[in-house]
């Protein structure tokens, strides 16, 4: 969740305001935002966040104000027609599914408290996965929520015990996704294709963030183009090195965070979760080993390390002798990057970024990689 929307939601609950939270649940064709994008609309018309701007966003805002008036959450399909796109000068013309969630005095105390707990869990880096019923035959179930913390604790209730069980099983098998998952269930609570079998329930499963956090350990010649290109792709980039002449904002002007500290100490201060990709490209065997020893037990979805096959094999053997589980070591991507014959630092950065994108897409499609 984007920080500004998170802060806006805190304001809603702390000041007991009426508002509606718009979440993009699905997209078809060319649209300005991806699933997971959010916009908060207050009763006075003020908005925080965006679902794409232009007349499409204005239509979403109008529907959100209607939700506030009716005190009832709903699923809405925003048709970004070719005429609308041309009028706004946008290269789009698809359809966005929007879940518009009512927040206000008419919300149940249970739902309000759950939202507060969820926001607190986000703040405390519990990396909660949020589950919401966005469509159901029984209107009372629409908007029902639960969330799963990274320690496995579950808070909330979808209103039907068997629905809770089925959805939790699905959510737990998709813990490492970087994008929201829309699940259609038939009358028997089996997953179905909504275009073939009418879904009785539609469930939205959201990761704590839709932004991949790229942790680059080592600020050498490869790190510089990698950080720049990763930021262009949309990653949140953190660069770590223990050398002030390398780890500084003048050198890494596009990075979100730059940490100049000993590697082990720096890693201890970083929240590594299932939306984190780690790239180890330090200046030597000793530092690679320090970093790998620190991150291998973390829930990162990707850990890649540079080095020749011989050097990497020797390092992994050393860690295994120290007690590191072989199943964790086998998940390391090394030698790092896609084989494209890369030679220069810039080309190697391209090969690494290509591998990151490949792994991310595999996670978004089936929730797992190798």
N, C-alpha and C positions, 0 to 999 in steps of 0.2 A: 504494500500500500504506500502511495506517495506521501511524503511527510506532511505536505500542506493539507491533504485530505484527512490524514490521521489527526492533525491538530484541530481541524475543523470539527471532526466528530467529537473530540474531547470537549470542545466549546459547547456543542449541542447538548451533551449530557450534563456538563457542569452547570450550565445556565438554564437547563430545562427548556430548550427551544424546540420549535417544530421545524422539521426538515425532511428531505427525501434524499437518499443516496442512490445514485444511478451507477450501475455496474454493467459494462459491456460483457454479455455472456456468450455471444457467438457472432461470427461475421460470415457473410457470403458475398463473394465478388470483391470489388475494390472499395475499401473503407478507410477512413482516416486514422482510426485507432484499432488496437488489437483487443481480444478478450482480456478482461481484467482491468481495463482502464476505468477510472471512476470520476464522477463529478458529484459534489455535494451541493444541493440547492436548498436555500433557506426560504422561510415563508415570505420574506420581504423581497424575494427574487435574487438576492445575492448568491453568487456561485463560487465554489472553490474547486479547482481541478478542471479537466476538460475531457470531452469525449470526441473532440475533433474540430470544434469551431463551426462557424457559418450557420446557415439556416437549419442544417441538421441538428446541431447542438441546441439551437433555439427551440426546435420542435421538442427535443428531449426535455428541455427546461420547462416548457408549457405542460407537458405530461407530468413532470415531477410536481409542479404546483397543483395540478389536479389531484395527485396522490395525497398531497398534504391536506387539501380541502376534504377529500373523501376519507382520510385516515385509513387508507387501505392500500397495501402493497400490490404490485402487479407486474406482469411481464408484458413488454411492449416491443413491437418490431418497427424500427425506423428505416424506412425505404429511402435510401439515398439515390433517387432516380437520376438518370442522365441529365434531365432538364435542370434539376436542383444543382447537380455537380457543375454543369456548365455555367449556371448563373453565378455560382460562388467562385468560379475559376479553379475548381478542384479536380484532380484526376481521380475521381471515384464515381461510383454508381451502383454500389452494392447494398446489402441489407445488414443492419446491425440489430441483434437481439439485445434488449435492455431490460434488466431487472431493476425496478424502481421500488426501493424499500422505504416504507413510511417510518419515521422516527418522531415521536412526540408524546403528548399527554395521553393519547388513546392507546399507546403501545402497552402491552402487559408488563408488569413489574419484572416478570421472569425474563422477557426478551431484553428489556433495558439493562438489567443486571448482567445478562450474558454478554451484551455488547461491551459493557464496561470491563468485564473480565477479559474479553478478547483484546481490547485495546491495551490493557495492562500487560497481557501476555506478550503482545508485540513489543511493548516498551522494555520488557525484561528479557528480551531475546530468547523467548521460549519457542519461537518459530512456529506459531500455531497454524494448522490447516483448517480453514473455515468451510463448513458445509451448510448450504442453504437450499431449502425447498423453494423453487421458483415457479413451479406449476404443479397443481394437484387437483383431483376431482373434488376433494373436500376443501372448500375455501379457507377453513380454519387452519389448515396446514401450510398455506402459502406464507413464506417468510420465516418459517420455523428454522432454527439453527442449532448447530453444535460445532465445537471445534476440538481439535486434537493437539495437545502440546507435544513437544519433542521428546518428553519422557513417557509418552503413551497415555497420559491422563486425558480423559474425555469430559468435557463440560457441555451441558445443553441436551436437548431432546427434540427429535423431529416429529414427535406426536404419535408414532406407532412403533412399538418395540421391534417388530420384525424389520421395519424400514431402517431403524437405527443399525441393526446388525448387518444388513446387506450393504448399506452405504459405508459403514465403517470398514468392512472388509475391502471394498473398492478403494476407499481413500488410503488405506494403509499399504496397498500394493502400488500406489502412485505417489509415494512420499517425496520422490526426487524430481517430480515434474517441475518445470519452470513456468509453465503456462496453466491457466485454469482448465478444468475438465468438466464437460457437460455430459451428464449421465441420464439416459432415458430408460425408464423402467415400465414394464407392462403390468397387467393386473396381478400377475404371479410374482412380481418383483424381480423378474429376469431382465437383463439388459436387452434393449431392442433398438432397431433402426426406426426412428420416428416416421420416416417416409414410407415405411412398409407396414408397421404395426403402430397403432395409436398409443402413444406413451400416456400412462396414467400419472406418472410422476416424472418431473424433470428436476434434476439435482445439480447444483453448481458446487464444485469442489475447487477451492482457491488456495494456492500456496501462499506463504507469508509475503512473498514479493514476486513479481513477474520479471524483475531485473536480475540478470546473472551477475554475481559479484566475482570479479576476477582478481585473485590475489597473486601478484607477481613477486616472487622471492628472488631478489637479485636485480640490480639497477644498471646492468652493463649495456653493451651495444645492442643486444637483441631486445632488451626490455623497452628501449626507447620507441622504436617503431611499433612494437607489439602494443604498448599502452595507448599510443595514438590511434592505431587502427581499431583496437578493441572498443575504444570510446566512440568511434564513428559508428560501429556496429550496434552500440547501445548498452555495452557492459558498464557496470560500476567498477572502476579500476582503483586498486590499492597497490602501491609499490613499496617494497621493503628493502632496505640495505643498511649496512652499518657504517657506510662511508658518506660523510656530509657532502663531499664533492660530487657524489653521484645521486644520492637521495635528497633532492631539493626541488622546489617549485619552479625554479628557472629552467631546469633541465626537463622536468615532467610537467609542463604547463597544462596538459589536458587531463592529468590524473585527478581523481576525486580525493584521494588520500595518499599522503606520502609519509612513511614512517622511517625515521633514521634512528636505528637502535640495533642492538645485538639481535640476530635472527630469532633465537629462541624466546627472548623476552618480548619481542615485537609480536610474534605469532600468538603468544598467550593473551595479548590484548585485542585480538581480532575475533569477531564472531563468525566462526566457520560453520555453515549449515548446508542443507541439501541444495541450496541455490548457489553455492560457492564452487568455483573452479580454481584450482591451485596450479600455478606454473613455477617450477623450480629451475632457475637459470642463474645460479650464483657463480662466483668466480673460481670455485674449486671444490674438490671432493669432500673436504672437511665440512664445508658449509652446506653442501647438498645433503650430506648425511644428517647434520643437525636439523635441517628443515624437514626432511622426510621423516625422521624420527618423531618430530613434533606433530606433523599433520596426518600421519598415516592412520591414527585412531579417530580422527575427526570425521564427521558425516559428509564431507565434501563429495560432490558428484563426479569430480574429475581431479586427479592428481597426475601431473605430467612432469617428467624430469629429463633435462638435457644430458647428453653424454653418449659415448660410444657403447656398443653392446658389451664389450669386454669390461669397461669401467663400470657400467650400470650393473652388470651381473655380479661383479665383485662387491659392490656396495650393498646390493640386496642380500647377498650371502652373509655379509657382516651383520646386517640387521637381523637376519633369521637366526644367526648364532647367538645374538643378544636376546632372543625370545620373541621377536616380532612374528605374528602368525603368517604362514605362507599364503593363506587365502587373501590376506590384505595386500601382501607384496605383489601378488599376481595381478592386482587391479591397477597397478601403476602403469601409466602410458609412457613407455620409454624403450628405445629412443623416441623422443617427443616429436610430434608433428606428422602430417601426411607426407608421403614420399613424392616429392615433386622435383627432386634434384636440386634443392635449395643450397646455395653457397654463401651468399652475402647475409649480413644480419637482417636486412629487410626481407629477403626471400625466406629466411628461416622463420621470421615472425609471421609471414603469410602462411607458411605450412602449419605453424602452431595454431593460428587463428582458424584455419580451415578445419583442423581436428576438433577444436573447441565447438565450432558451429555444428559439425557432424554429430558430436556427442550430445549436444543440446537438443538437436532435432530427434535423435533416438529416444531421449528421455521424454520429450513432449509427445511422442507417438506411442510408446509402450512402457514408459516409466523405468526402463532399465537400459544399461549398455552392456559392457562385457562382464 
